[in-house]
Each structure stands twice: as C-alpha cells, then as structure tokens.
Amino acid sequence: MTRALAHRIAQLLPVLLLVTLAATALVDLMPGSPGRAILGPDASPETVTAFDSRYGFDQPLPQRYLSWLGHALTGDLGSSITKRQPVTDLIADRLPVTFEIAALALLVSLAVAIPLGLAAAARAGGLADRVMSVLTSAMLSTPSFAVALVLAYLLAVRAHVFPVAGWVPLHEDPVENLRHLVLPVIALAVVEIPVLARILRADVLAVLREDFILTARTKGFSRPYVLFRHALRPASPSLVTLTGLAAGRLIGGTVIIESLFALPGLGNLATQAIYGKDLPVIQAVVVVVALSYVVINALVDLVNAAIDPRVRTA
C-alpha cells in the first residue's frame, strides 16, 4: 500500500508542477508590460521598469519560474502587490476559513447523500427512489450561487433567521460562527448531494445482487442491517473517490459563495487579487488549490486501501 501511495503521489507531482508553471505564465498573457497593465497608463516608464524589475517580470519565463519555485520550496511565495504583505501571511489568514466552509459543506453533503442513496437503493423503483430522482435532478440543475441568493433572501433578509453576510471566528464564538456559515454551507452542499447520492445508489444496487447479500437475507437480518453492515462498505470506493473530488471542488469553488456572503476566505482573496491584478497572490492561490487536490487524492487512495483489500495488494 505504501508503494502504491508513493507511486500515486509521484504521478500527481508533475500535475502540480504544470499548474504552478501555468500560474507563473499568467504574466506573459498580459498585453504589453505587466507593470504597465498593473500600474495603469498614467505610470511613468521609469516607474513601470522599476516595478517589473522588482517583481521579476522582466525575466524570461523559465528563469522566473525556477526562481519562484526555489523560493516556494522554502515557503516564500513573495509579497502582495496591493496589500504590501507577505503572501504566506495572507494565505495563512484566509485558508482556515475556506477549509472550515468546505469541510462543513462536505459533512452536510455526506450526511444527506448516504441515507438518501441507501433509501433509494433499498426501494429501487419505489416511491423513495422516484422522490430521490426528482430531488437530485432539481439539485443538479441549480447552481450554488442561485441557491445562495434564494436562501439569503428568504432566511436572512426576510425572516432574519441567519446573518446575511459576515464572519465570526470559531475561537471567538462557536455559535455565531456556525450561524454565519449555515447559508453558504447549504448552498455548496446542494450541488454535491445529488452526485454522491446517485453514485451510492447505483453501487449499492450492484452489491445487493451479490451472493453474500442473499445469504445475509436468508439468515433473517433486517433490510437496514443488511444495507449498513453488508452493502455499504463494498459500495464505498466510488463514494470515497467522489467525496475526494467534491472536497477539491469545494476548496477551489468557494469564490462566488465567499464573495456573496462576505466571508474572508481564499476565494474572496482570489477575487480581490484578480481585480487588483495581484499576480503573486493569484499564483499562491492556484498553488494552494492544486496542492489541496494532490493531498486529497493521496488521502482518497489511503481510505480506499483501508476499505478494499484489493487496493492494498495492488
């Protein structure tokens, strides 16, 4: 298993390098001088030249990338152009917010999707299955930002049940922290629930046709016991894989939601950096998201190996 995990990480490292190279190459996509594009047309040529030299924009791409990579390996991601702060400090401040939002959204997604998928599989073709099909189809066709707007209007603006925007750190007030996260978490979870529920339903239905399930039924075990004790684990590998993909999507896909609810997370930082053409911050955000995908993929392989012995022996 250790060898397989090391092989998997080795496969993902080139992806991480390519993503970071693409992030560095963003400068070359700008028309004209990066300094001119960032400082505007009113800046003097001397100011633009000094700016490009200060941030290394006057260097060729290979040299610029190797220089950035060397600093990044030591934990130095440069300084923000607009905020005049080390990028690592900005990331360290914002990343816990995004991780908390993504983790809660993932937990809510699984808490709803697993019972929903099991219920639909247990009554395939029945009322529960048809209801799940309609619900998941509606969820799949609704983008998270639309859900967020509806929830904010109904539960925050009209009913005043939850705050419409803002953030309270967990260590200051756990209750207020959760109240501020309810709406964004639901908005993000609605998009992930149908995917997880549908794949679990399909895999559980396949497992229920196996001989060991028929044996368990002939022994008189109840349907819920058979589902949770005998069917769920063999049907879990696909769910685990999709959960990992969902975690990556949630970390990288909170940009709009964080902006809507004024949450000081990584997505909000990325939005500000894009508007301010703050290239060091944009690069750092891309790196963090890509690195998150690599780590999550490695964790997914570990969990699948623990669930399925065939993965351990592969």
Secondary structure by P-SEA (a helix, b strand, c coil): caaaaaaaaaaaaaaaaaaaaaaaaccccccccaaaaaacccccaaaaaaaaaaacccccaaaaaaaaaaaaaaccccccccccccaaaaaaacaaaaaaaaaaaaaaaaaaaaaaaaaaaaacccaaaaaaaaaaaaaaaccaaaaaaaaaaaccccccccccbbbbcccccaaaaaaaaaaaaaaaaaaaaaaaaaaaaaaaaaaaacaaaaaaaaacccaaaaaaccccccccaaaaaaaaaaaaaaaacaaaaaaaaccccaaaaaaaaaaacaaaaaaaaaaaaaaaaaaaaaaaaaaaaaaccccccc
